Amino acid sequence: MERTTSCRTDKKITSRFILKHMDKIITFYFKFLFTIIPILSFGQVISPTNPYTKNFVSTTMGSSGLVRQSAQQQAPKLSDIESAFDAYWQGKDYTVKGSGYKPFKRWAHHWQDYLQEDGTIAPPTILWQAWERKLEGESQQDPFGVPDENTINWSNLGPAVVTNSSVSISGQGRVNTITKDPSNDQTLYVGAPAGGIWKSTDDGVNWTPLSDNLPQIGVSGIAIDPTDNNIIYIATGDDDAGDSYSVGVMKSIDGGQTWNPTGLSYLWYNGKGTSEIFIDPTNSNHIWVASTDGLQKSEDGGLTWEIKQDGNIVDFRLHPNYSDTSIIYAVGYKNNNSKFYRSTDKGETFSEISSIPSNANRIVVETTPAAVDNVYVLTAYDNGDGTYKGENSFQGVYVSNDEGLNFTKTAETDDIFTSAQSWYDMALTVSDSDPDVLFVGVLDIWKSTDGGDDFTQINAWNQRTNAFTHADIHFLRYFDGVLYAGTDGGVYRSADDGVNFEDLSNTLSIAQIYTVSTSRPDSSKLAGGLQDCGGFALSGSNWNSYHGGDGMGTAVDPFEENTYYGMTQYGGSLTRTTTGGDGGWSNNEFIASGPVKGEWVTPLEFAKSGDLYAGYDQLYVLNGGLWKQLSNHDFGHNLKLLTIDPININNIYVATEYNVYKSTDGGITFTNILQTDNYVQDIEIHKTNNNQVWVLSSATVYSSADQGQNFTSESTGLESARTISHQQYSPDDSLYLGTILGVYYTDKEVNGWHSISGSLPNVKVSDMEINPYDNILTVSTYGRGIWQTPIPAVTRPSYDLDLVRINSGLGSDFRCENDFQLSFDVYNNGTSSLSTFSSETILNGQSQGVENWTGNLAPGQKMTITPSLQQSINFGDNSLSISLSNPSETLVINNVGTVNFKLLDPPNSYGQANTTYLFESNEDDWLIVGDPVWEKGIPTGASLNQVNSGTTAYATNLDGNYPDKSSSSLVSPCYDLSQLESGNIRFFMGYELETYYDFIYLQYSTNRGENWSTIEGFNGFDGAMKEYNYPVTENMISQNIIFRFHFLSDSLENEEGVVIDDFIVEGTVLGIENEIDLDIAIYPNPTIGRFTIDTNGQFKLEHIKIYSIEGKQVYDNNFFVEHSKKEIDLSNQSKGLYFVELSTSDQRKIIRKLIVE
């Protein structure tokens, strides 16, 4: 774990140097500021060769490849660019791996935090100047009350060392470039798109960041002075995806401890960038860099620069014979055509070589010391087939044997890209010992051993082989006979030409994280969603990857500290781990597919009740493993934010880009309460006074003191803020603000916002959580992983009883007979145990009386209480209110709650134990819930075409493949297994499912489908129809149990699916002395404590004894003959299985099983 202390002194030194020289830079640029052509706000790079930006950019492109505009034109808003993107993709399949859809969505999501008031992306100078103001503010004395370095102590949690990295398809974060110290073979450097430059001095075992003190930069090129390895140059920005600004070329003369701008600075420009950078091996003052302005050269160690070849130069190489530096090769674009340039006079002049295609969408170049006369070029192009894949397809490998004068295309014509994303990542390298060994990387890595005539795929992004690397290959290069790869998931190295790859990403904390969520009692248990690297879970000090894709929304169960949920992009799939991530993918559970396509980061949040909500086109709640739609409002756009009132869960706030909506009925109906000028970034509610609401939009905080009825706005004085959090129980209403440059603080006694970033890198804070139980502030960053710091402790109340949920038990999709039960959950938020409190129940406006509870409710514990009702529940609409009271409690706002519900007829009938469901007639029909995937009939698939008996069965698709992105359940009738002494669940099944990503689960529920327990999960291929057999366990002994086969598919590949036949629950019924008719009911069963024994007037019972499963007697009482019902309370007993012994007046005994939950 990386731990640092305050770096303010170092920052001030760097700042003073920059401020000292900034006047010269500013003076220089102001001379030209009003004569330059304004630049279109594309961040750094969104490649003009993208199919979806090609037409849009073509009218605004200059001949250099830079985006131009006339004096009459306005720079387009980010929303305009997104609209062009969406228009291109209308009707196309964006879900195909490697389609190139995701990189743009990442880009757009990132840059929405850097918008100016007119909706265009701000130039990098805005960030730079904000950084300078931050340094100046940190050098001054903070006002009293602002947390200082005595409290604030940031530590980096990672993910940097991942426990299960060898068995999961995970990754640490994207790497753009790699280089090796020419004078020290143990020293490596890597550049990340948002995490800066990193250094290893032990050959890649451990890594140290070198640019945390700078405002967030990307690094796309690194050059080390061969005569003095303390001198380092970096080409800044993200040349592949535009995830960070480029500020030109920066230089360090102390081994990367401090950095200074060179004469090539892009502070005042948007849309410009740098990529590859090399130092002349014969004169280290001569530096070359590829840029969007052209190939530029400095002859004075970076002080001044001159463009030697104009155009958008994207790659270049110096001649591999270091004794001959006169020859230089460069590739790029000019006048909308791809170009190959060659110089023989050290770059003073260049000539264009015509034997390279002019219609390439992307082009890269490589050389090798193994054949110094050889030059290799790889190109991608639009093959004209009209598909998105064809628009960035493999064009060819071209080889020159005469130092770039003439090129010949190799014989390879197959699609070695296997994707449409070559505009985003495309790499080429050649062995430094064998000129016939070539490697090409786009989605995966391909190898040729015959000079490029024939390529073979050596790895696959979803197969963990010895040659595995993460997907999306941005960089390939040989250093000293060793092949290095930079990918979307980190750094890899092969010493045997690609047969085996070694992951060097440990301790490289460069994750671009979208969200973070911590457990209530312990902030060391948390989950984060990583760009392109899936969901990561931390438990104590162990990181584990627990799902793939792009990790997005995360949520930790408020009552189960080891249960984490994670979403993929667009809310496509929801995965759960119940082990805090331990065991990684082997212990995760695919819960549900998204009901529709959501936002890139679909909001996900737990209510205090333990219900999990998500925002798609509407508001949804997770119910029985399926997303249940709550709202039906015309929002006009997908929901991008979701916040649930921490006191009253009926109050739910959601937001689209510019609008905030509120529901007061639990998400059923919504009202627009606020419109903003800029994107809404966050919504926060006061934790103990829910009248107070804050809405964050760019640099403005909107504040409401009346639950959103009225708002006032106030500028933060900061360029852009991303997230805002209120510290619960804070007497001064402490607020923490996550911005694009760290974390700021204010409260009602402090004027303005003050940086508390300390040693936190100058990086965008994407999400933030405050835990009042351990007084830890956790932030996720976009490029530097997850960080935590202690914050000033708050005093939690001794007594804080929280009504977290009212359970009507009637809102689920499944209900059996005799399972109706009202209850409510209370949670002890205080620091002291509760021994007594009272509750009043009001049903349909009528008080049901006040009941007193006594016992011991420890801090951090939840319990369920069943109230007594004096009147019957109405069929149709009902309203139930609960009010709690404790004389020692001062915080009473969270002691009341109301729920509205409907009493409906049960939708599914009872099944019979020891009866086989053959699925041959209508009487054997089961319920289908969710997507209409399941069919009953004759299976005729290519692989799945068998049944066990008869002719028909249930299948996910009887005659073909199942659909992608589906969630569907095949649900059994109810079973009464309360009298089953021993038993088995038996059925026949064959399945063919996409490995790793699509699943079929056998599950059961004893609480109307609110929670499902998994008996077994299946994945992969086992198409033969064969028998599966599982024992009926103690947890299944219930009067009302249902089973289901729960099918889930992700958004990509599909197979034939599943066939189910001949389902039976079989076993032996519990023995009864002097067997009699069993017309006796015990309900509810399972129970949370209270239950009723009902003889229905058929028997005269005299005595009741109850035994635990260990044989201990826990209850002994008489049953009065004149009564047919008796209510018993076992809420003071432990959860588990009990035996109820009923004695009749004629000396007979009846034994029933009872489960206490």
Buried (B, 14 or more C-beta within 10 A) or exposed (E): EBEBEBBBEBBBEBBEBBEEEBEEBBEEBEEEEEEEEBBBBBBBBBBBBBBBBBEBBEEBBBBBBBBBBEEEEEBBBBBBBBEBBEEBBEEBBBBBBBBBBBBBBBBBBBBBBBBBEEBBBBBBBBBBBBBBBBBEBBEEEBEEBBBBEEBBBBBBBBBBBBBBBEBBBBBBBBBBBBBBBBEEEEBBBBBBBBBBBBBBBEBBEBBBBBBBBBBBBBBBBBBBBBEEBEBBBBBBBBBBBBBBBBBBBBBBBEBBEBBBBBBBBBBBBBBBBBBBBBBBBEEBBBBBBBBBBBBBBBBEBBEEBEBBBBBBBBBBBBBBBEEEBEBBBBBBBBEBBBBBBBBBEBBEEBEEBEBBBBEBBBBBBBBBBBBBBBBBBBBBBBBEEEBBBBBBBBBBBBBBBEBBBBBBBBEBEEEBBBBBBBBBBBBBBBBBEBBBBBBBBBBBBBBBBEBBBBBEBBBBBBEBEEBBBBBBBBBBBBBEEBBBBBBBBBBBBBEEBBEBBBBBBBBBBBBBBBBBBBBBEBBBBBBBBBBBBBBBBBBEEBBBBBBBBBBBBBBBBBBEBBBBBBBBBBBBBBBBBBBBBBBBBEBBBBBBBBBBBBBBBBBBBBBBBBBBBBBBBBBBBBBBBBBBBBBEBEBEEBBBBBBBBBBBBBBBBBBBBBBBBBBBBBBBBBEEBBEBEBBBBBBBBBBBBBBBBBBBBBBBBBEBBEBBEEBEEEEBEBBBBBBBBBBBBBEBBBBBBBBBBBBBBBBEEBEEBBBBBBBBBBBBBBBBBBBBBBBBBBBBBBBBBBBBBBBBEBEBBBBBBBBBBBBBBBBBBBBBBBBBBBBBBBBBBBBBBBEEBEBBBBBEEEEBEEBEBEEEBEBBEBBBBBBEBEEEBEEEEBBBBBBBBBEBBEBEEBBBBBBBBEBEEBEBEEBEBEBBBBBBEEEBEBBBBBBEBBBBEBBEBEBBBBBBBBEBBBBBBBBBBBBBBBBBBBBBBBBBBBBBEEBEBBBBBBBBBBEBBBBBBBBBBBBBBBEBEBBEBBBEBEBEBEEBEBEBEEBBBBBBBBBBBBBBBBBBBBBBBBBBBBBBBBBEBBEBEEEBEEEBBBBBBBBBBBBBBBBEEEBEBBBBBBBBEEEEEBBEEEBEEEEBEBEBEBBEBEEBBBBBBBBBEEEBBBBBBBBBB
